[in-house]
Amino acid sequence: MANGNETQAEERTRYWRANLKIIGGCLAVWAVVSFLLSIVLGPTLNAFHLGGYPLGFWLAQQGSIYVFLIIIFFYAWRMNKLDIEFNVDEE
């Protein structure tokens, strides 16, 4: 019985690690768009325009929000796949 518990604990650990990788990737994308592109590179990107607005300004005001929404949907989709992979999905 101990082997079954160890196997279950190992599966939980693998599931959690996979979840953390997904979260880390999402946070990295969010940080790059909202901090690096919008703030650090904003003045440089302002030389380009999107919809009549400087690109750096647009990324800070609108682009970051759109990327955040895309990340939410990506995370939900990827976690559903992960849940199915580890057989913890809602049937």
N, C-alpha and C positions, 0 to 999 in steps of 0.2 A: 504494500500500500504506500510506503514511503516513496517508491519510485514514481508512482502515479502523481503524488503530490509534488515531487520535484519537477516532473514533466510539465504539470500544470503551472507551476511557478515559473519555469523557464519560458513557457508560452506567453505568460503574462508579461514577463520581462521583455521578450522579443516584440510583443505588441506595443508596449509602452515606448520602447526605443524607436520603433517605426513611427509612432505617433509624434515623438519628439523631433524626429528628422523632418517630418512634414511641417510641424509648427516652426522649426528653425528656418526652413526654407521660405515659408510664408513671411516670417518676420524679417528675413534678410531682404526679400523683394520690397516689402513695405518700407524698410529703412532706406534702401537705395532710392526709391522713388520720392518718398516724403522728405528725407533729409538731404541726401547727396544731390539728387537732381534739382529739387525745389529750392533748397537753401544754399548749399555750397556752390553748385554750378548754375544757380538761377541767373545771376548777372550775365554769365556767358551765354546761356540759352536765350536770354532776352533779345539777342540779335535776330532770332527767328520768330516768326509769328504763326499763331494758330487761331483761326477764327477771328482775326483782327486784334488779338491780344499777344503780348510778348510770351514766348513759350515758357520761360521760367516762372512768370506770374501765373500763367494758366495751369501749370503743373502744381504749383503751390495751392491754388484755389480750387481747381476742379479735378485735375488729373489724379491727385492723391486720393481723392474720394472715390473716383472710378476704379482705380487700382485696388483700393481697399474692398470695394464691393466684389470685384472679380476674385480677390483672394478669399473672401467669405464663401462664395459659390465653389471655388476650387477646393477649399478645405472640406466642405460638406461632401462633395463628390468623391474626393480621395479617401476620406474617412469611411464612406460607405463601402468603397472597394476594399479597404483594409479590414473593416468589420467582416465582410464576406470571406476574405482570405483567412482570417483567424476564427471563423465560425462563431462570431459574437453578434451577428447582425439580427435585426428585428425581422422576423418572418411574417 
